[in-house]
Amino acid sequence: MSTTDLLIEIGTEELPPIALPVLSRAFTEGVRDQLKTHGIGFETVESFAAPRRLALLVKGIQTRQPDQENVRRGPAVQAAFDAEGQPTKALLGFARSCGVEVEALGREETDKGSWLVHRSITPGRETAQLVPDMTEAALAGLPIPKRMRWGDRSEEFVRPVHWVCLLLGTESIAGTVMGLPTETRTRGHRFHHPAPIAIGQASDYAATLREQGRVEPSFELRRERIREQVMSLAASNRLRARIDPELLDEVTALVEWPQALLCKFDERFLEIPPEVLIETMQSNQKYFPVEDMNGALQARFIAVANIESHDPDQVRAGNERVIRPRFSDAAFFWSQDLKQPLEAFAPRLETVVFQDKLGTQAAKCARVARLGRELAQAIGVDPALVERAAALSKCDLMTAMVFEFPGLQGTMGRYYAERSGEDACVSAAMEDQYRPRFAGDELPTSPCGRALALADRLDTLVGIFGIGLRPTGTKDPYALRRASIAVLRLLIETPLDLDLRDLLERAAAGFPAGLLAEDTVEAVLGYMLERLRGYYSDRVVAVDTVESVIHTGVTNPWDLDRRIVAVTQFRRLPAADALAAANKRIRNILLKADPADLTEGGPNPALLVEVPEQRLAERIAELETRVEPLARARDYVAILETLAELREDVDAFFDEVMVMADDPATRRNRLQLLRSLSALFLRVADISRLQ
């Protein structure tokens, strides 16, 4: 069967820059799925995405759909003929529905018997005939939250569609997509080449756009071109560009033919905190800030224009002109906020609701201050400093700067606290309280910040869960999943030797009586332990290793982590598999045993009659003495290494001793011996759960 290349291009008004990569991937996958559904073979699919187009090139696509064999099963042979061998009504009806005589039916042998079947061949259609409908189906499946109409048309899409280019090899594909007749022409750059451009053959698409249309259609190549231009331009001026990956993607989605320009701004604006200038440049203007080789922000920035201008100075001046009022506003906010100390903004928190049932931000700060004081000793910080940090923690939300730049909350709090003469630990906590902000972010470095970060998130988790607003599925409006992971990371990685259940109970105690549901603490604890499973999954720790530790009932994340490390190391020992299997066997025996046989206390030495059980009892008693100081030191690695010495004695016991003896006293004694053995391992983990 012959093959060629297929070009599909959807030309639009400027697409949403943040959504462009997502739309491109979804469109590619949609077309790929359509091809597979229709049985049309192909080699690869190359995606293109630019502000005014979604396109893809399907290489090595079959020019015709293969013939399809259809097999329809009818009645079983036993039910198809009567005692005289004549067709039954069921068989006659099946043949009639297939449009053939009974003699034309075939048979199919299966494990469940013989069946009558009708086989037919549906001739494959030309690929060109199927492409328009497949394109429509792929476009309909794009993840577009809100579609729009334009003009008097009934079609809906994320932006108005102006042209549709379909080309199979060198042949045009007739049809209609999004209400537009298909064509073999694309459009170039809006300013450099707005006229239609003919595409000779599908494989020439990208090269034609670059050479004639002044458009780089490949998102990846365009992004790399921008990166290289920005870095090279900065380096040639002995500067270093700050290239945020998300900003780079957004700029890539905004331009078709990028041209980087080095611009400048008034140096007096450098008196403003650099984070403000960077936020303005990146979020508002989509500029790349630059710094010197020591990391100090400079009065320069790099703009990426979507045009190769004959007068770049005019373009440069235009970018410098638009940034000036932005910085002037920021300078005004900065000067206005500094006219009063940070604590002067606290009364306004009484007017800001945190959550209807949970009260204002001021009430939340009071709860966090109380909990923070209780955490202070464990973290090693003055409780008065934590209380002060909590009182000021949300004050910057009331400042003009944070109102204008919400992403700077915490950062501006630190600057304003420093300018207000607050203790260094308190000032650092203003920003540290929000760390970690995202997966992989740094943890708080100041003691006050650790206490505040923990107390604030624990208060939110307990409060939101307690009033019934628990996360469901993908809905998590209060970011409780992120808060849970942050608490776990703080406790494990700082590390902090604190019990999670105790922390949640302390947090719950700060709310008015009767406000929270009775099961709040257990519900939050269960939710966070689920997040703990995900935490270790991301670190490629075996699932059964984590389960073996969680099932001990320990709720101290730092302690759990030490146990998980110990079990991970234990599994590398030669005795690990045999001891895990033995513990599994012990668990099953104990679960099936009569509860009356499971009395309290250890085994009675006088009832140990077999040498292997005597030897095992002696070894258990000996190791209990050795394990006790290790358990107090929480040296779980050493405990499991010590218990690995039991392998031969355990094997001998199960090989030569009948646990469920006929004599009740002997049976109970042996069950007690196994309980003692299991309890030793449970000092670390339930290794019976290891696969």
N, C-alpha and C positions, 0 to 999 in steps of 0.2 A: 504494500500500500504506500502511495506517495506521501511525502511530508513536506512542510514548508514552515514559514513563520507567520504568526498572527499578531497584529497590532490592534490594541484597543486603547483609545484615548478619549477621555471625557473632559471637555474644555468648559471652564466655569468662570464666574467672578471669583475674586480672591477668597480662598478657603480659610477657615479658622486656623491660625498657625499652630496652636497647641494641639489641635485634633488631627493635623495633616498626617503625621506618621501613623497614627492609629487607623485613619481612614484608608491609607495606602495599603497597610498590611491586611486589613479586613477585605478590601476590594480584591487583592491578589488571592487570598484564601477563598473568597467567594467564587471567583472564576475557576480556580483550581478544582473546587468541589463540583462546580457545574460540569466541567470536563469529565471528571471521574463518573459523575452520575449518568452522563450520556455515553460513557464508554469510549471517549475519544482520547487516544493516546497522545502523549507529548513528552518532550525531554525536560526542559526547564522553563521557569517563568522568571523574567527579570522585571522588577518593579521600578516605576518612575513616579515621582511626586514633586510638584512645584506649586507655587501659590495659585496658579490658574489652571492646573491640570492634574488629573489622576490618570496614569497610563500604565500599561504593561505589555511586554513582548513575550509571547509564548513561542518558544523555539522548538522546532522539530514536531510540530503538531500534525496529526493525520488529517488529510484533506477530505476524508470521508469517514463517517461513522461505520464501524463494523456491523455486519448483519447480526441481528439478535435472534438467538434461538429461544423460543418460548415453550416451556413445558407446563402443561396443565394436568393435574392429577384428578382422575375420576374415581369411581367406586372400586373397592377391592374386588379381585377376581371372584371370590366366594359369593359376593353379593351381586355380581354382574350377570350371572347366568342361573337359571332355575334348574330343577332336577333333570329336565329333558335337554339341557344345554342351550336353551333359548335365551336371548337377551332379556333381562328384567327391565321394568319401567325405569329404574334408576340409570341403567346403562343407556337405554334409548334416549332418555332425557339429556344425559351428558353428551352423547354423540350429536344430538340435535343442536345443543347449545354451542358446540364447537363447529357446526356447519359441515359435518362429514358423516359418512356412513360408519357403522360399527366396525366394518372390516378395515377401515383406515386407521383405527386406533392401535397404539402400541402397548407394550407391557413394560413394567418397571419392577425389578426385584429388590426388595429391601429386607432388613432384619426382621421387620414386622409382617412380612408377607408380600404377595404379588398384587400389583395395582394396574389398572388400565390408565393409560395416559394419552394425551394428544400433543404432538410436537408440531410446531409451526415455525417458520422463519420470517422475521420481519426485516425487510431490506433496510440497510443503514441509509441515513440521509447525508447529503452533502454538509460538511462542516459549516460552510458559508451560510447555509439556510438556518442553522441553529444558533449562530453567534449572537444576533440581535437579542433573541429571547434570553439566552444565557447571560448576556450583559445586563439586561434589565433585572434579572433575578439576583445577580450579584450586587447590583446597586441597591435593590430593595432591602437586602440583608445587612447593609452597613449600619454600624452603631451610631445613629444620629438621634440624639434626644429630642430635638425639635426641628421638624422639617418646615420649609417655607415654600410658598408659591410665588410666582412672579408674572407680571402682566395679567393677561386674561387666560392664562394656561391653567390646566387642572393638575399637571405634573408637580410633584413635590421633591425637593432635594435640599441639601444643607445650604447651597447657594444656587443662584440662577445658572442654568446650563446654556451655553452659547453654541457649542458645536460638538459633534461626535464623529471621531475618525476611526473607521474600521477598514483594515487592509489585510488580506490573506495572500501572502507572498507579494505579487505585483497586481493582484486582482482586487477590485473594489467589492465590497459586500453591501448589497442593497438591503434596505430595511429602515426601521424607525426605532430610535432609542430616546427615551425621555421626551417623546413628542417631536423629535427633530429627525429629519432625513439624514442618514449617514453619508459621509463624504470621505475623500482620501486626502483632505488637506488639514493641516494644523494651523496654529497661529503662533507667531513669534513673540518677542518681548513687546510689552504694551507700548513702549516708546521707541525702541530701536527698530522694531520690525512688526508693526501692527497688522500688516497685510497678510492674507492667507499664503501658506507655503505648501506646495505640492510635495507629497511623499511618494517617491518612485517605487520603493518596495519596503515592506515592513521592517526589515533588518536595518534600513538606513535611517530610522526615526531619530535616534539620539544624535547621530553625527549631523544630520540635516538641521536639527534645531540648534546645535552648537554653532555650526558654520554660517547658516543663513539667518536664524532667528534670534541669535544672541541670548539663548536660554540653555542653562545646564539642567537637563531634566532629571538627572539622578540625584536623589536626596543625599546619598552617602558621599558622592563625589563633590557635590556643592558644599556640604558641611566641611569636608576636608580642605577644600579650596579656601573657605572662609578662615578656618583655623590657621592654615599656612600663611595667608595674607596678614592676619592680625598678629601672629607671632613674629613674622618677618619684619613688619612695619615697626613693631615695638623694639625689636632687637637692633634695627638699624639706627634707632635713636637712643640706644643704651638704656632701654626701658624693658619692663616685663609686663605682659598683659595678663590680667586675671580673666581666665576663660572658664566660666561656669557652664557645665555640660547642658543644663536645661536651657540656659540663655542661648547657647550655641545652636541647639535644636530649634529654638523659636526663631532666631534670626535666619537660619537656613530655610525655614518655612515662610519667611517674609520676602525673600529676594529670589530672583531668577538668574541674575547675572551680577554677582557680588563684586563690589569694589570697596576696599577698606581705605579709610581716610583718618589720619591723625589730627585730632582737634584739640583745642585748649579752652580753659575757663579761667576766670579771675582767681588768682592765688589767695585772695582774702577769704574765699570760701573754704579753704583748708582749715580754718579755725573751727569749723563745724566738725563733730565727730565723723571720722571716715566712713563708718557704717551707714550714716545718713546719705552721704554723697554716693556711696556704692549702691545703696538701695534705689536711689533716684535714677542713677544711670542705668542700672540693670532692669529694674521693674517698670519704670515709666518710659524710658527712652530707648531701651534695648541697645545700650552702648556698652563697650567693654572698657572697664577702668584699667588704668596702668599705674605701675608703681616702680620705684627704683630697685636696684639690685639688693637693697637691704629690706625691702618689703614695705617701704613708706609710700603711701598714696601720693601721686603727683597731680598737678593741675592740668592733666591731659586725659583724653579718652579717645577710643577708636570707634568710629561710626562705620557701619557697613551700608553703603548706598546700593540701590537697585538699578543703577545706571552708570554707564561709563561716560562721564561728562567731559565735554571739550573744555570746560572751565571748572575744574575741581575746587578751586578756591571759593567759588560761589556756593557749591554744595557744602563745603566745610564751614563757611560763614553761616549758612542756614542752620546747621546742626548746633553751632556754638550759640546762635541766637535763641534757639528754643530751650536750651538747658539753663540759660541765665535766669529766667523767672522762676524756674523750679528751685534752683539753689537759693534764690532770694527769699522765696517762701520758707524754705527750710531754715535759713538764717534767722528769719523773723520768729518762727516757732521756737527755735533754740533760745533766742534772747528773751522771749516772753516767759518761757517755762523757768528760766533761771532767776526770774525776779522773786521767786519764793522758794523755800526749802521743799524737799520732796514730801515731807510729812504734812505740809499744808494742803495737799491734795486728798488726804485721807478722808475728811468729812464727806467728800463727794461720793465715796464708795457706798454710802448709805442709800444713795439714789439709784444704784446700779444693781439689778437683780441678777444673781448667779443662776438661780433656778426657782421657779414659783414656789414650790413646796420647801425648798432648802434655804430660802432667804437671799439676802443681798451679798454682794462681794465683801462688805464689812463684816457680816456674820461669818462668812467663810474664813476670812483672815483671822477672826477670833478663835475659831475652832482649830485652825492650823497652828496658831500660836500655842494653844494649850497642848496639842499633840506634839508639837516641836519641842516644847520644854521637856516632855517626858522622854523624848528620843535623845536629848542633848547629851546625857551622861554616857549612853552607849556609843555615841559617835565621838565623844571627847571634845565637847565644846561648851562654852558658858551658856546656860539656859537663857540668861537675860539677852544675850546677843541673838539667839534664835528667835526669841519673842519679839525683839525689835525688828529683825528681818521680816518676820511674818506680818507685823503691823504695816510695814512699808511695801510689802511684796507686790501689791496690785495698784499702788498709787500712780505709777507711770501710765496706767490705762486712762487716767484722767488728764494727761498732758496733751497739749496741742500737737506735739511731734508724733506721739503714738496714735493719736486720732487720725492724723494724715497718713502715717506709715505704720499700720498695725503689726507688720512683720518685725518691727524693732522693739516690741514690748520685751522687757527684761534688759535688753541692751541699753536702752535709754534710762531705765531705772538705775542701772549701774552708774552711768555718767552723772545722773542727777544726785544720787546718793553720795558719790565722791565729792561733787561740788557742794553738797550740804554738810560735809564734814563728818559723815557717818564712819563707823569703824570699818576697817578694810574688809573684815569677814562679812559684815552686813552688806557692804556695797557689792562684793563679789556674788553674794547670794541672790541679788536682784536678777542677775543673768543666769546664774547656775541653777536656779529653781526650775528652769524650763529644759534643762539637759537631762537625759538625751532627748533631742527634739525629733529624731528619726532613727531608723535602724542603722546601727553602726556609728552613731554620733558619740562624741566624747561624754563621759560622765562628769558630774560636778566635781570640782577640785577643792572647793572651800568647805570646811566642816559645816558652816551655817547653811551653805547651799545644799549639802547632802541632806541635812535635817529638813530643810524647807521642801526640797524636791520630793522626799518621801512622804512627809506629812500632807502636802497638798494633794498628791495623787491618791493616797489612802483615803483622804476625806472625800474626794470625788467618787472613787470606786464604791465606798460604803454608802454614801448619800444617794447616788443615782440608782444603785441596785436596790437600796432600801425602800425607795418610793415606787419601785416596779418598772423602771425604765431600763430594763436589761437588754443588752445587745441581742439581736435576732438576725441570723443569716448574715447578709452583707451590710445591714444597717447598724451603724455604731456612731450616732451623732455626737456623743460625748467622748469619743476616742478612748474608750475604756480598754480596748485591746492594747493600744499603744501605752496607756498608763500602766497596765499590768506588766508588760514587758519591761518598762522603765524601772518599776519597783523591783522586779526580779533581778535585773542587771545590777541595780544599786546594791542589793543585798549580797549577790554572788560575787560580783567583780570588784567591789570596793576594797575588801569585803566587809560585811557587817554581820556579826553573829547575833541575829535577832529572829525570833519566831514569828512567822507570818500570821498565824491565828491570833497570837497575842496582840500583834500590831493592829489587826482588823478589829478586835474587841475594844482596844483603846480608842480607835477612831470612832467606832459606833457609840461609845460612851459620851462623845461630845455633842450628840444630837439630842433634841428634846425627847423625853419619854413618850413612847407610843407613836413616834413619827415613822420609824423604820420597821419593816417587816421582821417577824421573829426569826426567820431563817436567813437574814441578811449576811451574817458573818460566814455561815457555811456555804451559802450560794457564791459569795465572792471568792472564798477559798477554793471551791471547786473550779470556778472559772479560771482562776490564776494558775492552778495546777495544770489545767489544760494548756494554758499558754506556756507553761514550763516545758511541757512535752514538745511544743513547737520550737521553743528556744533551743533544746538539745537536738532536735531534728535538723535545724539549720547548721548545727555544728557537727553533723554526721555522726552522732552518737547513736548506737543501736537502740531501737525502740524497746526491746525486752530488757536491756540494761536499765533504762530509765524506769520502766514499770517495776522492775525488781526492787528498786529503791523507794519509789512512791508508795508501794504497797506496805511499807513498814509503818506508815502513818506519821512519819516525821514531817513537820511543817516548817522547818527552818531551812530556807533555800541554800544558805551557805553550807550547812551541814549536809544537806542532800547532795550538793555538788561534790563535796569531799567523798561521799559514799559512791557516787557515780564514777568518779575518777578511780576509786579503789576497785569497783566491780570491773571496770574496763581493763585494768591491769590484771586482775585475777583471771580474766578469761584467757589471758595469754599463757597461763600456767598449764603444764601437762595434766594436772589433776582436775582442772576446772570442769571439763565435760562430765567426768564420772561423778563428781560431787554434786553437780547440778542435777544429773539424772537421779542420784540417790535422794536428794532433797525433794524432787518431784514425787518419787515413790513414797517417801515419808509423808508428804502432804496428802497423797491419795489414801494412804492407809489410815491416817488420823481422821480424815473426812468421813471415811466409811465405818470407822469404829463406833461401837456403842458408847454414847456419852457417859454411861455409868462406869465404863472402864477407864475413862480419862480423869483420874483423880488428881488433886493438887500434890505438888512435891515431886522430888526426884525418885529414881528407882531404889528399891530396897536391895542392898548388896547381898543379903542372905538368900534372896530368891534368884540370883544370877547363877545358873547351873552350867551353862555352856561356856567353854573357854573363849570363843569369839565375843560373846556378850560381856564377859568379865573384862576382857581386854579393852573393849570399846568403852565401857563404863569408866575404867581407870584412866584412859586417855582423855575422855571428856572432862573428868574431874581435874586432871592435870592442866588441860588447856584452859579451863575456866579460870584457874589461878593466873595463868599467863596473860589471858585476854583482858581481865578486869582492868589493870593499869593502862593497857592500850586503849580500852574503851573510854576511860576517863580522859585520856589525852586526845581522843577522837582520831587515833591513828588507824584508820580503817584499812589502809593498804597492808599494814603489819598484821592486823587481825586476820584478814583473809589469807595472807601468806602463811600464818601460823596454822590456821584451820585446814589448809591444804595438806598438812601432814597426816590428816585423818583418813586419807583416801584408802589405804590398804586395810585399815581396821574396819572401815565401813563396808568395803567390798567383801571382806571375810564374814562379817556379820550377816549380810544378806545372802551370801552363798551357803552358810551352814546353820543358820538359826531360823526357826519357824516363829514368826512374830505372833500370829494368831493361833497360839497353842490352845489345846483343849482345856487345860487347867486354867481356870479364871484368874487365879493369883499370878501365875506365870505370865499370862497374856497381858494383864494390866501392868505388870512390872516392865515388860518389854516395850509396851506403848509409852510408858513414862520415860524409858531410856531414849526412845526416838524423839519424844518431845524435848528432852534436854539437849539432844543433838541439834534439832531444828532451832531451838532458842539461841544456841551459840551463833549460828549463821545470821539469825535475825537481828543480832547486834549491829549488823551492817546492812544486809539486804535479804530479800526473799529470793535466793538464787534458784529456787524451784521454778521460777518463771523464765529462766534463761533457756533459749531454744538450743 
